[in-house]
Amino acid sequence: MTVLVRAQCTTCDRMEDVVRQVCAEADVGWERVDIDTADPELRGEFGDRIPVTLVDGEEHATWRVDPGALRTALSA
């Protein structure tokens, strides 16, 4: 589980809060990746579509994440 974010992004902070809670409940690890300091390929692919959650490397949600949908995706 990965959350792609930017520094100083309140929308990113809100998504991280949801991911943190759901992953803690599901006992699933996750990582935060700042696309501005990460691989240039990530910046090119996601650009302004941040924040983004990736589950098993696949895009799950952009800008907002539904906790129920994330729980389902993580249990699959």
Secondary structure, 3 states (H helix, E strand, C coil): CEEEECCCCHHHHHHHHHHHHHHHHHCCCCEEEECCCCCHHHHHHHCCCCCEEEECCEEEEECCCCHHHHHHHHHC
